[in-house]
Amino acid sequence: MPGIVLTTDLSDESKRAFAPVRSLAKKLGLQVTLVAVLEDLPFEPTGGGLMATYPDRSQVKKDWEKSLAALADEFGRDVCKETVVLDGADVSRAIVDHAAAIKADYLAMATHGRTGLRRMLLGSVAEMVLRHAHVPVVLYPPPA
């Protein structure tokens, strides 16, 4: 049963979408899959003669899975029965590809509302998802 893919970056800000997505899912009789993307970042373990510790990727993923499960409990397991931590170099592409793979009916996400230089430097995952998704995307912007 496809349903709604609800994305989160595990931040409190991303939880803004929880209540309205829960309501939408119940009205439409859809299940919610809570998805987080663990970004593959290029990492240089040495630089300038200094040694940096490389994080244990499998432990980081386990930590994310645990955090995501706690968020699903908070969301409500009656509607959110599945959680998925994806690995991806491109967060928006990973979200779009996952939604297509499971034949989701909708994608939903809270936006951070970045503008100006912050948006230019950090990008907009929501904008890229909106541009590339093949299903309706429901965005929840920050309060005015």
Steps between C-alpha positions, in 0.01 A plus 500: 500500500691809381359814666689811610877529524571751777859619516689613806853611575439400864469865602218648706431730206419204276234387749280796396365279224403214733154615616372611158640190325346276765164670445533472121595132519203419723258689273631324190543161666872489419802370689804721561860395445738720698824549305834656593803523274845450647708707265822357358743788537838506336739485792873554502635304799828692490566858413776743571693237691216449746323171553123496539296213630263355246155432647387138505233515228321185616469638855376835371237319293391293802467821704290659225279189479443517876417872484268445205318221683447735796359765264266241350377415850440871558321529165277202579563141396134454406573706186879482475592134483829531312821698539788510254849648530641545151864555406557757230747751365206709376226527764227621266577231240493229769156620614358519147644161403363333813153646446505370142628157605218445749243668273409760762180697454643820654821648634485733801763706676552804718718770348766695686412825325857598420551806284787697356854388567397216733284351223774547241759328721280230654259448211139405519416132522130586479546692176694216338244242615222719361680527165572128459219312675245313292233512770329795671723669759350665807731757663458648845688833526603658829248733664512860377 
